[in-house]
């Protein structure tokens, strides 16, 4: 199994704010069982590169001006995205919005 990895504590803390410890552990296990989350926490760089590329395609389609600005400024999105993904956005988005986002993410993961 996977040991503790940076970011898990943030995810666990948010889960514990909304459910008991047994349910939170079960939810954390479910989140970490997803292939993309295992890739991220195991730092499988080939998979992470694919996820970053997919994000860049999505960004270019949804927010083309922002994507162009990032390219022009030579902004490397990978470290930013890794921080977001390893914490499931828990340290970057206000709690009220985060709980809505997680409802969607966890529904899609089930």
Biopython code that builds the backbone (N, CA, C, O; Angstrom):
import numpy as np
from Bio.PDB.StructureBuilder import StructureBuilder

atoms = [
    (1, "UNK", "N", (0.807, -1.183, 0.000)),
    (1, "UNK", "CA", (0.000, 0.000, 0.000)),
    (1, "UNK", "C", (0.857, 1.257, 0.000)),
    (1, "UNK", "O", (2.082, 1.208, 0.111)),
    (2, "UNK", "N", (0.194, 2.337, -0.123)),
    (2, "UNK", "CA", (0.861, 3.643, -0.178)),
    (2, "UNK", "C", (0.997, 4.190, 1.236)),
    (2, "UNK", "O", (0.045, 4.145, 2.016)),
    (3, "UNK", "N", (2.170, 4.702, 1.565)),
    (3, "UNK", "CA", (2.377, 5.358, 2.843)),
    (3, "UNK", "C", (1.909, 6.801, 2.778)),
    (3, "UNK", "O", (1.313, 7.229, 1.789)),
    (4, "UNK", "N", (2.183, 7.545, 3.837)),
    (4, "UNK", "CA", (1.787, 8.952, 3.870)),
    (4, "UNK", "C", (2.568, 9.734, 2.825)),
    (4, "UNK", "O", (3.774, 9.548, 2.665)),
    (5, "UNK", "N", (1.868, 10.609, 2.121)),
    (5, "UNK", "CA", (2.469, 11.485, 1.129)),
    (5, "UNK", "C", (1.956, 12.895, 1.401)),
    (5, "UNK", "O", (0.805, 13.082, 1.795)),
    (6, "UNK", "N", (2.827, 13.888, 1.184)),
    (6, "UNK", "CA", (2.432, 15.280, 1.372)),
    (6, "UNK", "C", (1.135, 15.541, 0.613)),
    (6, "UNK", "O", (0.993, 15.123, -0.536)),
    (7, "UNK", "N", (0.212, 16.214, 1.235)),
    (7, "UNK", "CA", (-1.066, 16.502, 0.617)),
    (7, "UNK", "C", (-2.189, 15.677, 1.217)),
    (7, "UNK", "O", (-3.332, 16.130, 1.288)),
    (8, "UNK", "N", (-1.863, 14.460, 1.650)),
    (8, "UNK", "CA", (-2.898, 13.605, 2.233)),
    (8, "UNK", "C", (-3.484, 14.216, 3.499)),
    (8, "UNK", "O", (-4.678, 14.084, 3.768)),
    (9, "UNK", "N", (-2.633, 14.887, 4.273)),
    (9, "UNK", "CA", (-3.108, 15.494, 5.515)),
    (9, "UNK", "C", (-4.169, 16.549, 5.257)),
    (9, "UNK", "O", (-5.143, 16.654, 6.003)),
    (10, "UNK", "N", (-3.983, 17.325, 4.208)),
    (10, "UNK", "CA", (-4.971, 18.359, 3.867)),
    (10, "UNK", "C", (-6.293, 17.734, 3.450)),
    (10, "UNK", "O", (-7.365, 18.203, 3.832)),
    (11, "UNK", "N", (-6.202, 16.675, 2.666)),
    (11, "UNK", "CA", (-7.422, 15.983, 2.237)),
    (11, "UNK", "C", (-8.110, 15.363, 3.443)),
    (11, "UNK", "O", (-9.323, 15.492, 3.613)),
    (12, "UNK", "N", (-7.330, 14.691, 4.277)),
    (12, "UNK", "CA", (-7.890, 14.066, 5.473)),
    (12, "UNK", "C", (-8.535, 15.064, 6.411)),
    (12, "UNK", "O", (-9.588, 14.787, 6.984)),
    (13, "UNK", "N", (-7.915, 16.223, 6.575)),
    (13, "UNK", "CA", (-8.468, 17.245, 7.472)),
    (13, "UNK", "C", (-9.833, 17.725, 6.989)),
    (13, "UNK", "O", (-10.751, 17.890, 7.793)),
    (14, "UNK", "N", (-9.971, 17.946, 5.705)),
    (14, "UNK", "CA", (-11.264, 18.398, 5.171)),
    (14, "UNK", "C", (-12.307, 17.302, 5.354)),
    (14, "UNK", "O", (-13.443, 17.582, 5.739)),
    (15, "UNK", "N", (-11.927, 16.060, 5.082)),
    (15, "UNK", "CA", (-12.879, 14.966, 5.270)),
    (15, "UNK", "C", (-13.325, 14.883, 6.724)),
    (15, "UNK", "O", (-14.510, 14.695, 6.999)),
    (16, "UNK", "N", (-12.377, 15.025, 7.665)),
    (16, "UNK", "CA", (-12.726, 14.938, 9.084)),
    (16, "UNK", "C", (-13.619, 16.086, 9.546)),
    (16, "UNK", "O", (-14.337, 15.955, 10.537)),
    (17, "UNK", "N", (-13.577, 17.203, 8.836)),
    (17, "UNK", "CA", (-14.454, 18.327, 9.187)),
    (17, "UNK", "C", (-15.912, 18.030, 8.831)),
    (17, "UNK", "O", (-16.828, 18.680, 9.334)),
    (18, "UNK", "N", (-16.114, 17.044, 7.960)),
    (18, "UNK", "CA", (-17.468, 16.797, 7.449)),
    (18, "UNK", "C", (-18.007, 15.413, 7.763)),
    (18, "UNK", "O", (-19.158, 15.114, 7.445)),
    (19, "UNK", "N", (-17.188, 14.555, 8.387)),
    (19, "UNK", "CA", (-17.668, 13.203, 8.705)),
    (19, "UNK", "C", (-16.822, 12.627, 9.823)),
    (19, "UNK", "O", (-15.789, 13.186, 10.191)),
    (20, "UNK", "N", (-17.268, 11.515, 10.351)),
    (20, "UNK", "CA", (-16.524, 10.838, 11.406)),
    (20, "UNK", "C", (-15.243, 10.211, 10.885)),
    (20, "UNK", "O", (-15.013, 10.147, 9.678)),
    (21, "UNK", "N", (-14.412, 9.750, 11.812)),
    (21, "UNK", "CA", (-13.088, 9.257, 11.432)),
    (21, "UNK", "C", (-13.144, 7.998, 10.562)),
    (21, "UNK", "O", (-12.339, 7.853, 9.642)),
    (22, "UNK", "N", (-14.078, 7.092, 10.840)),
    (22, "UNK", "CA", (-14.177, 5.865, 10.040)),
    (22, "UNK", "C", (-14.615, 6.201, 8.620)),
    (22, "UNK", "O", (-14.045, 5.694, 7.654)),
    (23, "UNK", "N", (-15.621, 7.050, 8.494)),
    (23, "UNK", "CA", (-16.092, 7.450, 7.165)),
    (23, "UNK", "C", (-15.026, 8.247, 6.421)),
    (23, "UNK", "O", (-14.865, 8.103, 5.209)),
    (24, "UNK", "N", (-14.293, 9.096, 7.162)),
    (24, "UNK", "CA", (-13.234, 9.890, 6.531)),
    (24, "UNK", "C", (-12.124, 8.987, 6.010)),
    (24, "UNK", "O", (-11.612, 9.208, 4.913)),
    (25, "UNK", "N", (-11.746, 7.976, 6.781)),
    (25, "UNK", "CA", (-10.713, 7.038, 6.326)),
    (25, "UNK", "C", (-11.187, 6.261, 5.103)),
    (25, "UNK", "O", (-10.418, 6.030, 4.170)),
    (26, "UNK", "N", (-12.431, 5.869, 5.110)),
    (26, "UNK", "CA", (-12.989, 5.156, 3.957)),
    (26, "UNK", "C", (-12.999, 6.054, 2.719)),
    (26, "UNK", "O", (-12.645, 5.615, 1.624)),
    (27, "UNK", "N", (-13.405, 7.302, 2.898)),
    (27, "UNK", "CA", (-13.431, 8.250, 1.773)),
    (27, "UNK", "C", (-12.015, 8.516, 1.256)),
    (27, "UNK", "O", (-11.794, 8.585, 0.047)),
    (28, "UNK", "N", (-11.055, 8.665, 2.181)),
    (28, "UNK", "CA", (-9.667, 8.883, 1.773)),
    (28, "UNK", "C", (-9.148, 7.684, 0.979)),
    (28, "UNK", "O", (-8.482, 7.849, -0.043)),
    (29, "UNK", "N", (-9.460, 6.478, 1.458)),
    (29, "UNK", "CA", (-9.057, 5.274, 0.719)),
    (29, "UNK", "C", (-9.661, 5.258, -0.678)),
    (29, "UNK", "O", (-8.990, 4.897, -1.644)),
    (30, "UNK", "N", (-10.927, 5.647, -0.786)),
    (30, "UNK", "CA", (-11.597, 5.669, -2.089)),
    (30, "UNK", "C", (-10.928, 6.691, -3.018)),
    (30, "UNK", "O", (-10.701, 6.410, -4.195)),
    (31, "UNK", "N", (-10.621, 7.857, -2.491)),
    (31, "UNK", "CA", (-9.954, 8.893, -3.296)),
    (31, "UNK", "C", (-8.600, 8.390, -3.778)),
    (31, "UNK", "O", (-8.253, 8.542, -4.949)),
    (32, "UNK", "N", (-7.836, 7.788, -2.865)),
    (32, "UNK", "CA", (-6.485, 7.344, -3.199)),
    (32, "UNK", "C", (-6.469, 6.088, -4.061)),
    (32, "UNK", "O", (-5.432, 5.733, -4.623)),
    (33, "UNK", "N", (-7.602, 5.420, -4.167)),
    (33, "UNK", "CA", (-7.654, 4.207, -4.996)),
    (33, "UNK", "C", (-7.770, 4.532, -6.484)),
    (33, "UNK", "O", (-7.559, 3.661, -7.328)),
    (34, "UNK", "N", (-8.102, 5.769, -6.805)),
    (34, "UNK", "CA", (-8.242, 6.165, -8.207)),
    (34, "UNK", "C", (-6.863, 6.204, -8.864)),
    (34, "UNK", "O", (-5.896, 6.694, -8.282)),
    (35, "UNK", "N", (-6.794, 5.678, -10.086)),
    (35, "UNK", "CA", (-5.506, 5.559, -10.773)),
    (35, "UNK", "C", (-4.781, 6.895, -10.882)),
    (35, "UNK", "O", (-3.579, 6.971, -10.628)),
    (36, "UNK", "N", (-5.506, 7.952, -11.259)),
    (36, "UNK", "CA", (-4.836, 9.242, -11.418)),
    (36, "UNK", "C", (-4.297, 9.769, -10.093)),
    (36, "UNK", "O", (-3.254, 10.422, -10.072)),
    (37, "UNK", "N", (-4.984, 9.501, -8.996)),
    (37, "UNK", "CA", (-4.478, 9.942, -7.702)),
    (37, "UNK", "C", (-3.252, 9.118, -7.292)),
    (37, "UNK", "O", (-2.304, 9.662, -6.726)),
    (38, "UNK", "N", (-3.266, 7.817, -7.571)),
    (38, "UNK", "CA", (-2.081, 6.991, -7.288)),
    (38, "UNK", "C", (-0.889, 7.476, -8.102)),
    (38, "UNK", "O", (0.231, 7.540, -7.597)),
    (39, "UNK", "N", (-1.137, 7.818, -9.372)),
    (39, "UNK", "CA", (-0.055, 8.334, -10.222)),
    (39, "UNK", "C", (0.541, 9.608, -9.635)),
    (39, "UNK", "O", (1.760, 9.778, -9.606)),
    (40, "UNK", "N", (-0.322, 10.494, -9.173)),
    (40, "UNK", "CA", (0.139, 11.779, -8.643)),
    (40, "UNK", "C", (0.920, 11.574, -7.343)),
    (40, "UNK", "O", (2.015, 12.114, -7.185)),
    (41, "UNK", "N", (0.360, 10.798, -6.415)),
    (41, "UNK", "CA", (1.035, 10.605, -5.132)),
    (41, "UNK", "C", (2.303, 9.771, -5.259)),
    (41, "UNK", "O", (3.225, 9.923, -4.458)),
    (42, "UNK", "N", (2.362, 8.890, -6.258)),
    (42, "UNK", "CA", (3.577, 8.097, -6.486)),
    (42, "UNK", "C", (4.576, 8.854, -7.354)),
    (42, "UNK", "O", (5.669, 8.356, -7.627)),
    (43, "UNK", "N", (4.202, 10.058, -7.789)),
    (43, "UNK", "CA", (5.047, 10.907, -8.632)),
    (43, "UNK", "C", (5.481, 10.173, -9.906)),
    (43, "UNK", "O", (6.649, 10.213, -10.292)),
    (44, "UNK", "N", (4.519, 9.503, -10.550)),
    (44, "UNK", "CA", (4.779, 8.845, -11.834)),
    (44, "UNK", "C", (4.778, 9.933, -12.907)),
    (44, "UNK", "O", (3.730, 10.330, -13.415)),
    (45, "UNK", "N", (5.973, 10.398, -13.233)),
    (45, "UNK", "CA", (6.123, 11.601, -14.055)),
    (45, "UNK", "C", (5.547, 11.449, -15.463)),
    (45, "UNK", "O", (5.046, 12.426, -16.019)),
    (46, "UNK", "N", (5.603, 10.266, -16.050)),
    (46, "UNK", "CA", (5.032, 10.121, -17.393)),
    (46, "UNK", "C", (3.518, 10.321, -17.350)),
    (46, "UNK", "O", (2.954, 10.975, -18.227)),
    (47, "UNK", "N", (2.867, 9.767, -16.345)),
    (47, "UNK", "CA", (1.419, 9.949, -16.205)),
    (47, "UNK", "C", (1.097, 11.404, -15.867)),
    (47, "UNK", "O", (0.161, 11.982, -16.420)),
    (48, "UNK", "N", (1.873, 11.992, -14.961)),
    (48, "UNK", "CA", (1.644, 13.391, -14.579)),
    (48, "UNK", "C", (1.811, 14.297, -15.800)),
    (48, "UNK", "O", (1.031, 15.232, -15.982)),
    (49, "UNK", "N", (2.797, 14.040, -16.620)),
    (49, "UNK", "CA", (2.986, 14.833, -17.845)),
    (49, "UNK", "C", (1.760, 14.735, -18.746)),
    (49, "UNK", "O", (1.346, 15.726, -19.348)),
    (50, "UNK", "N", (1.184, 13.544, -18.837)),
    (50, "UNK", "CA", (-0.039, 13.377, -19.634)),
    (50, "UNK", "C", (-1.198, 14.192, -19.046)),
    (50, "UNK", "O", (-1.963, 14.812, -19.785)),
    (51, "UNK", "N", (-1.322, 14.186, -17.723)),
    (51, "UNK", "CA", (-2.397, 14.954, -17.074)),
    (51, "UNK", "C", (-2.194, 16.451, -17.292)),
    (51, "UNK", "O", (-3.156, 17.182, -17.530)),
    (52, "UNK", "N", (-0.954, 16.904, -17.212)),
    (52, "UNK", "CA", (-0.646, 18.323, -17.435)),
    (52, "UNK", "C", (-0.983, 18.696, -18.880)),
    (52, "UNK", "O", (-1.567, 19.750, -19.130)),
    (53, "UNK", "N", (-0.619, 17.841, -19.819)),
    (53, "UNK", "CA", (-0.948, 18.111, -21.233)),
    (53, "UNK", "C", (-2.458, 18.178, -21.431)),
    (53, "UNK", "O", (-2.953, 19.057, -22.136)),
    (54, "UNK", "N", (-3.187, 17.261, -20.817)),
    (54, "UNK", "CA", (-4.648, 17.274, -20.931)),
    (54, "UNK", "C", (-5.214, 18.564, -20.343)),
    (54, "UNK", "O", (-6.134, 19.156, -20.907)),
    (55, "UNK", "N", (-4.663, 18.998, -19.209)),
    (55, "UNK", "CA", (-5.117, 20.247, -18.609)),
    (55, "UNK", "C", (-4.860, 21.432, -19.540)),
    (55, "UNK", "O", (-5.707, 22.314, -19.679)),
    (56, "UNK", "N", (-3.686, 21.446, -20.179)),
    (56, "UNK", "CA", (-3.351, 22.547, -21.092)),
    (56, "UNK", "C", (-4.308, 22.588, -22.279)),
    (56, "UNK", "O", (-4.695, 23.669, -22.722)),
    (57, "UNK", "N", (-4.692, 21.433, -22.795)),
    (57, "UNK", "CA", (-5.670, 21.379, -23.890)),
    (57, "UNK", "C", (-7.006, 21.921, -23.408)),
    (57, "UNK", "O", (-7.635, 22.732, -24.088)),
    (58, "UNK", "N", (-7.439, 21.476, -22.240)),
    (58, "UNK", "CA", (-8.697, 21.960, -21.667)),
    (58, "UNK", "C", (-8.655, 23.469, -21.446)),
    (58, "UNK", "O", (-9.604, 24.180, -21.777)),
    (59, "UNK", "N", (-7.546, 23.950, -20.885)),
    (59, "UNK", "CA", (-7.400, 25.381, -20.622)),
    (59, "UNK", "C", (-7.443, 26.175, -21.923)),
    (59, "UNK", "O", (-8.091, 27.219, -21.989)),
    (60, "UNK", "N", (-6.762, 25.693, -22.951)),
    (60, "UNK", "CA", (-6.737, 26.393, -24.236)),
    (60, "UNK", "C", (-8.134, 26.462, -24.854)),
    (60, "UNK", "O", (-8.472, 27.439, -25.523)),
    (61, "UNK", "N", (-8.934, 25.436, -24.633)),
    (61, "UNK", "CA", (-10.309, 25.439, -25.172)),
    (61, "UNK", "C", (-11.231, 26.330, -24.364)),
    (61, "UNK", "O", (-12.070, 27.034, -24.926)),
    (62, "UNK", "N", (-11.079, 26.303, -23.044)),
    (62, "UNK", "CA", (-12.003, 27.038, -22.167)),
    (62, "UNK", "C", (-11.594, 28.490, -21.950)),
    (62, "UNK", "O", (-12.447, 29.376, -21.894)),
    (63, "UNK", "N", (-10.286, 28.735, -21.829)),
    (63, "UNK", "CA", (-9.771, 30.079, -21.547)),
    (63, "UNK", "C", (-8.555, 30.340, -22.437)),
    (63, "UNK", "O", (-7.426, 30.383, -21.948)),
    (64, "UNK", "N", (-8.782, 30.513, -23.734)),
    (64, "UNK", "CA", (-7.655, 30.622, -24.668)),
    (64, "UNK", "C", (-6.718, 31.796, -24.382)),
    (64, "UNK", "O", (-5.508, 31.668, -24.569)),
    (65, "UNK", "N", (-7.240, 32.918, -23.940)),
    (65, "UNK", "CA", (-6.373, 34.066, -23.654)),
    (65, "UNK", "C", (-5.451, 33.780, -22.461)),
    (65, "UNK", "O", (-4.269, 34.125, -22.483)),
    (66, "UNK", "N", (-5.992, 33.163, -21.451)),
    (66, "UNK", "CA", (-5.173, 32.807, -20.292)),
    (66, "UNK", "C", (-4.110, 31.778, -20.674)),
    (66, "UNK", "O", (-2.954, 31.901, -20.269)),
    (67, "UNK", "N", (-4.493, 30.777, -21.444)),
    (67, "UNK", "CA", (-3.534, 29.765, -21.891)),
    (67, "UNK", "C", (-2.416, 30.418, -22.704)),
    (67, "UNK", "O", (-1.244, 30.087, -22.527)),
    (68, "UNK", "N", (-2.776, 31.342, -23.589)),
    (68, "UNK", "CA", (-1.770, 32.041, -24.398)),
    (68, "UNK", "C", (-0.844, 32.873, -23.512)),
    (68, "UNK", "O", (0.365, 32.918, -23.739)),
    (69, "UNK", "N", (-1.412, 33.527, -22.507)),
    (69, "UNK", "CA", (-0.596, 34.331, -21.583)),
    (69, "UNK", "C", (0.411, 33.446, -20.851)),
    (69, "UNK", "O", (1.584, 33.804, -20.737)),
    (70, "UNK", "N", (-0.041, 32.295, -20.355)),
    (70, "UNK", "CA", (0.872, 31.383, -19.668)),
    (70, "UNK", "C", (2.004, 30.958, -20.597)),
    (70, "UNK", "O", (3.165, 30.921, -20.191)),
    (71, "UNK", "N", (1.663, 30.636, -21.849)),
    (71, "UNK", "CA", (2.702, 30.239, -22.812)),
    (71, "UNK", "C", (3.678, 31.383, -23.069)),
    (71, "UNK", "O", (4.891, 31.175, -23.066)),
    (72, "UNK", "N", (3.155, 32.591, -23.291)),
    (72, "UNK", "CA", (4.005, 33.756, -23.569)),
    (72, "UNK", "C", (4.940, 34.068, -22.407)),
    (72, "UNK", "O", (6.073, 34.506, -22.609)),
    (73, "UNK", "N", (4.460, 33.841, -21.206)),
    (73, "UNK", "CA", (5.266, 34.119, -20.007)),
    (73, "UNK", "C", (6.134, 32.924, -19.601)),
    (73, "UNK", "O", (6.863, 32.992, -18.611)),
    (74, "UNK", "N", (6.056, 31.839, -20.359)),
    (74, "UNK", "CA", (6.823, 30.618, -20.079)),
    (74, "UNK", "C", (6.548, 30.100, -18.668)),
    (74, "UNK", "O", (7.465, 29.708, -17.945)),
    (75, "UNK", "N", (5.279, 30.106, -18.293)),
    (75, "UNK", "CA", (4.892, 29.625, -16.969)),
    (75, "UNK", "C", (4.747, 28.110, -17.022)),
    (75, "UNK", "O", (3.972, 27.567, -17.810)),
    (76, "UNK", "N", (5.507, 27.448, -16.169)),
    (76, "UNK", "CA", (5.443, 25.993, -16.061)),
    (76, "UNK", "C", (4.281, 25.636, -15.144)),
    (76, "UNK", "O", (4.344, 25.869, -13.937)),
    (77, "UNK", "N", (3.238, 25.079, -15.706)),
    (77, "UNK", "CA", (2.043, 24.765, -14.923)),
    (77, "UNK", "C", (2.189, 23.510, -14.072)),
    (77, "UNK", "O", (1.425, 23.325, -13.124)),
    (78, "UNK", "N", (3.141, 22.651, -14.383)),
    (78, "UNK", "CA", (3.225, 21.378, -13.676)),
    (78, "UNK", "C", (3.367, 21.525, -12.162)),
    (78, "UNK", "O", (2.632, 20.853, -11.438)),
    (79, "UNK", "N", (4.273, 22.369, -11.635)),
    (79, "UNK", "CA", (4.362, 22.478, -10.166)),
    (79, "UNK", "C", (3.080, 23.028, -9.538)),
    (79, "UNK", "O", (2.692, 22.617, -8.445)),
    (80, "UNK", "N", (2.436, 23.945, -10.225)),
    (80, "UNK", "CA", (1.184, 24.513, -9.718)),
    (80, "UNK", "C", (0.104, 23.445, -9.679)),
    (80, "UNK", "O", (-0.580, 23.272, -8.670)),
    (81, "UNK", "N", (-0.040, 22.729, -10.790)),
    (81, "UNK", "CA", (-1.060, 21.689, -10.876)),
    (81, "UNK", "C", (-0.816, 20.576, -9.871)),
    (81, "UNK", "O", (-1.758, 20.073, -9.259)),
    (82, "UNK", "N", (0.436, 20.188, -9.696)),
    (82, "UNK", "CA", (0.743, 19.142, -8.717)),
    (82, "UNK", "C", (0.305, 19.551, -7.314)),
    (82, "UNK", "O", (-0.262, 18.742, -6.579)),
    (83, "UNK", "N", (0.562, 20.789, -6.946)),
    (83, "UNK", "CA", (0.130, 21.273, -5.625)),
    (83, "UNK", "C", (-1.393, 21.213, -5.508)),
    (83, "UNK", "O", (-1.924, 20.786, -4.483)),
    (84, "UNK", "N", (-2.083, 21.637, -6.547)),
    (84, "UNK", "CA", (-3.550, 21.598, -6.529)),
    (84, "UNK", "C", (-4.047, 20.169, -6.416)),
    (84, "UNK", "O", (-4.901, 19.858, -5.587)),
    (85, "UNK", "N", (-3.502, 19.306, -7.261)),
    (85, "UNK", "CA", (-3.985, 17.926, -7.318)),
    (85, "UNK", "C", (-3.636, 17.143, -6.070)),
    (85, "UNK", "O", (-4.455, 16.350, -5.604)),
    (86, "UNK", "N", (-2.442, 17.335, -5.505)),
    (86, "UNK", "CA", (-2.037, 16.563, -4.328)),
    (86, "UNK", "C", (-2.863, 16.915, -3.093)),
    (86, "UNK", "O", (-2.950, 16.123, -2.155)),
    (87, "UNK", "N", (-3.456, 18.080, -3.093)),
    (87, "UNK", "CA", (-4.302, 18.478, -1.967)),
    (87, "UNK", "C", (-5.780, 18.505, -2.352)),
    (87, "UNK", "O", (-6.628, 18.899, -1.552)),
    (88, "UNK", "N", (-6.081, 18.085, -3.573)),
    (88, "UNK", "CA", (-7.442, 18.201, -4.125)),
    (88, "UNK", "C", (-7.980, 19.611, -3.895)),
    (88, "UNK", "O", (-9.145, 19.803, -3.547)),
    (89, "UNK", "N", (-7.114, 20.578, -4.097)),
    (89, "UNK", "CA", (-7.432, 22.000, -4.027)),
    (89, "UNK", "C", (-7.725, 22.498, -2.611)),
    (89, "UNK", "O", (-8.115, 23.653, -2.442)),
    (90, "UNK", "N", (-7.546, 21.654, -1.590)),
    (90, "UNK", "CA", (-7.992, 21.990, -0.241)),
    (90, "UNK", "C", (-7.255, 23.152, 0.399)),
    (90, "UNK", "O", (-7.791, 23.775, 1.315)),
    (91, "UNK", "N", (-6.057, 23.465, -0.045)),
    (91, "UNK", "CA", (-5.330, 24.583, 0.553)),
    (91, "UNK", "C", (-5.366, 25.825, -0.332)),
    (91, "UNK", "O", (-4.690, 26.813, -0.047)),
    (92, "UNK", "N", (-6.147, 25.775, -1.397)),
    (92, "UNK", "CA", (-6.156, 26.880, -2.360)),
    (92, "UNK", "C", (-7.533, 27.467, -2.623)),
    (92, "UNK", "O", (-7.637, 28.554, -3.190)),
    (93, "UNK", "N", (-8.577, 26.779, -2.229)),
    (93, "UNK", "CA", (-9.943, 27.227, -2.516)),
    (93, "UNK", "C", (-10.672, 27.416, -1.181)),
    (93, "UNK", "O", (-10.539, 26.582, -0.286)),
    (94, "UNK", "N", (-11.435, 28.496, -1.039)),
    (94, "UNK", "CA", (-12.205, 28.691, 0.199)),
    (94, "UNK", "C", (-13.110, 27.482, 0.481)),
    (94, "UNK", "O", (-13.641, 26.862, -0.440)),
    (95, "UNK", "N", (-13.271, 27.164, 1.759)),
    (95, "UNK", "CA", (-13.978, 25.954, 2.175)),
    (95, "UNK", "C", (-15.378, 25.837, 1.561)),
    (95, "UNK", "O", (-15.778, 24.751, 1.142)),
    (96, "UNK", "N", (-16.115, 26.932, 1.505)),
    (96, "UNK", "CA", (-17.483, 26.861, 0.967)),
    (96, "UNK", "C", (-17.486, 26.381, -0.478)),
    (96, "UNK", "O", (-18.311, 25.554, -0.865)),
    (97, "UNK", "N", (-16.564, 26.902, -1.266)),
    (97, "UNK", "CA", (-16.455, 26.483, -2.654)),
    (97, "UNK", "C", (-15.837, 25.090, -2.761)),
    (97, "UNK", "O", (-16.227, 24.295, -3.616)),
    (98, "UNK", "N", (-14.876, 24.803, -1.892)),
    (98, "UNK", "CA", (-14.210, 23.507, -1.909)),
    (98, "UNK", "C", (-15.201, 22.372, -1.679)),
    (98, "UNK", "O", (-15.141, 21.353, -2.367)),
    (99, "UNK", "N", (-16.105, 22.531, -0.729)),
    (99, "UNK", "CA", (-17.061, 21.455, -0.462)),
    (99, "UNK", "C", (-17.967, 21.215, -1.672)),
    (99, "UNK", "O", (-18.333, 20.071, -1.944)),
    (100, "UNK", "N", (-18.326, 22.248, -2.386)),
    (100, "UNK", "CA", (-19.116, 22.064, -3.610)),
    (100, "UNK", "C", (-18.309, 21.336, -4.672)),
    (100, "UNK", "O", (-18.809, 20.423, -5.329)),
    (101, "UNK", "N", (-17.046, 21.751, -4.836)),
    (101, "UNK", "CA", (-16.171, 21.099, -5.812)),
    (101, "UNK", "C", (-15.984, 19.630, -5.460)),
    (101, "UNK", "O", (-16.067, 18.766, -6.334)),
    (102, "UNK", "N", (-15.732, 19.342, -4.188)),
    (102, "UNK", "CA", (-15.526, 17.954, -3.774)),
    (102, "UNK", "C", (-16.783, 17.118, -3.964)),
    (102, "UNK", "O", (-16.691, 15.942, -4.314)),
    (103, "UNK", "N", (-17.953, 17.700, -3.741)),
    (103, "UNK", "CA", (-19.191, 16.958, -4.008)),
    (103, "UNK", "C", (-19.200, 16.466, -5.454)),
    (103, "UNK", "O", (-19.551, 15.319, -5.731)),
    (104, "UNK", "N", (-18.809, 17.347, -6.366)),
    (104, "UNK", "CA", (-18.768, 16.977, -7.788)),
    (104, "UNK", "C", (-17.684, 15.942, -8.042)),
    (104, "UNK", "O", (-17.934, 14.928, -8.695)),
    (105, "UNK", "N", (-16.473, 16.190, -7.527)),
    (105, "UNK", "CA", (-15.359, 15.259, -7.746)),
    (105, "UNK", "C", (-15.655, 13.883, -7.179)),
    (105, "UNK", "O", (-15.439, 12.876, -7.853)),
    (106, "UNK", "N", (-16.146, 13.827, -5.951)),
    (106, "UNK", "CA", (-16.408, 12.541, -5.321)),
    (106, "UNK", "C", (-17.562, 11.815, -6.005)),
    (106, "UNK", "O", (-17.558, 10.587, -6.089)),
    (107, "UNK", "N", (-18.538, 12.557, -6.489)),
    (107, "UNK", "CA", (-19.619, 11.935, -7.255)),
    (107, "UNK", "C", (-19.072, 11.317, -8.546)),
    (107, "UNK", "O", (-19.445, 10.205, -8.920)),
    (108, "UNK", "N", (-18.188, 12.052, -9.216)),
    (108, "UNK", "CA", (-17.593, 11.537, -10.463)),
    (108, "UNK", "C", (-16.680, 10.355, -10.216)),
    (108, "UNK", "O", (-16.516, 9.510, -11.096)),
    (109, "UNK", "N", (-16.073, 10.274, -9.020)),
    (109, "UNK", "CA", (-15.169, 9.171, -8.694)),
    (109, "UNK", "C", (-15.912, 7.907, -8.308)),
    (109, "UNK", "O", (-15.347, 6.814, -8.336)),
    (110, "UNK", "N", (-17.185, 8.057, -7.946)),
    (110, "UNK", "CA", (-17.912, 6.859, -7.459)),
    (110, "UNK", "C", (-18.474, 6.037, -8.593)),
    (110, "UNK", "O", (-19.107, 5.008, -8.355)),
]
sb = StructureBuilder()
sb.init_structure("model")
sb.init_model(0)
sb.init_chain("A")
sb.init_seg("    ")
for serial, (resi, resn, name, xyz) in enumerate(atoms, 1):
    if name == "N":
        sb.init_residue(resn, " ", resi, " ")
    sb.init_atom(name, np.array(xyz, "f"), 0.0, 1.0, " ", f" {name:<3s}", serial, name[0])
structure = sb.get_structure()
